[in-house]
């Protein structure tokens, strides 16, 4: 996924962003200096500023979750620019125009392709806000049988993969094991029931029914998104599923052997949390 | 132009290329007797500039039309928010409002389709059956793919996009 390479760039980005105009216009100024002083050097040395600026811009584009193909391809153009022999005046004019283009592309990248992406949904460890939510669920004192946590992992992963029938079937067998659930365990049971109901409907491509399962008011401390009383039926239906899936993810995290599978789906959990 | 059941569409770019070279050929044949001698093969080559894109469009549209019933049978209707990287390769059906249309002139339109849960990029590698515009409510049938083949966020490789009439509450306002 694209987010694999979008590391925490919030610290590095501002400096790199300044580098794009600095290097490109810096190179252009050096070129102008050579031209004015009629220095006996190859003017294309100054083009190196534009080449470096192109690489920095491409790097900034690569680090974003949403890739800008135009910014990514600028190093190719810069090499063509460097390789093609031109007379001194043309080289300087091209440099200035190229520096302006790179700056425009940088502005476009910032505003159109999202600045400062959220931290990558890593595949090695949990990242916020998923991590915070998993810790919140752990603090509720939910006592779990490892088998149930594993079942939660199976249901979540199958659902994320779009295998709704399998997810519903796995949820059904887990519900049967939780007949005497109370407190946080009862909330987990509700999560399984909601996922089962909605998975069955999704598997048959059926719309939201008039009446559907939701969490009770007692479950509120465990929910990632407390339903707004102003919500319509559709929003209530969607939020119930998102909360249920997130509870299953958080519970499933307790089983170490399932964590690699859950990390593969972390981006989905993050998406459910509204990131 | 209709060939069999397939409505063949040539992109404006292909037409522009044809017109450009037709003008060049016309002007050069007026001034150059050598060119006039070559017209016997230059004219067929000129028409190939239209025929080849038409043939490609016919083949791709026929292929898509053949695939549509298969996707209809297996695709699950999902909300946009549920589409994620783990679903790569899965056939899906989404319903929503078209927020943006790009590259229609290339016969490779890309749509941004939004429902109440979010929005997603829908890429079509041939021309659609219907002329879909911004604010149309559509049903998209396709496969979840990476934006850049092996990397990038999930998007939908569209097999068919149809305008539907739905109550406004089902789509993003």
HADDOCK unambig.tbl for C-alpha pairs under 7 A between the chains (distance, minus, plus):
assign (segid A and resid 1 and name CA) (segid B and resid 151 and name CA) 4.85 0.50 0.50
assign (segid A and resid 1 and name CA) (segid B and resid 152 and name CA) 5.12 0.50 0.50
assign (segid A and resid 1 and name CA) (segid B and resid 153 and name CA) 5.96 0.50 0.50
assign (segid A and resid 2 and name CA) (segid B and resid 151 and name CA) 5.30 0.50 0.50
assign (segid A and resid 2 and name CA) (segid B and resid 152 and name CA) 3.99 0.50 0.50
assign (segid A and resid 2 and name CA) (segid B and resid 153 and name CA) 5.71 0.50 0.50
assign (segid A and resid 160 and name CA) (segid B and resid 84 and name CA) 6.94 0.50 0.50
assign (segid A and resid 160 and name CA) (segid B and resid 86 and name CA) 5.91 0.50 0.50
assign (segid A and resid 160 and name CA) (segid B and resid 87 and name CA) 6.71 0.50 0.50
assign (segid A and resid 161 and name CA) (segid B and resid 86 and name CA) 4.76 0.50 0.50
assign (segid A and resid 161 and name CA) (segid B and resid 87 and name CA) 4.64 0.50 0.50
assign (segid A and resid 162 and name CA) (segid B and resid 87 and name CA) 5.77 0.50 0.50
assign (segid A and resid 202 and name CA) (segid B and resid 76 and name CA) 6.55 0.50 0.50
assign (segid A and resid 202 and name CA) (segid B and resid 77 and name CA) 6.48 0.50 0.50
assign (segid A and resid 202 and name CA) (segid B and resid 78 and name CA) 6.75 0.50 0.50
assign (segid A and resid 203 and name CA) (segid B and resid 76 and name CA) 6.29 0.50 0.50
assign (segid A and resid 205 and name CA) (segid B and resid 76 and name CA) 5.35 0.50 0.50
assign (segid A and resid 205 and name CA) (segid B and resid 77 and name CA) 4.81 0.50 0.50
assign (segid A and resid 265 and name CA) (segid B and resid 86 and name CA) 6.61 0.50 0.50
assign (segid A and resid 268 and name CA) (segid B and resid 84 and name CA) 5.77 0.50 0.50
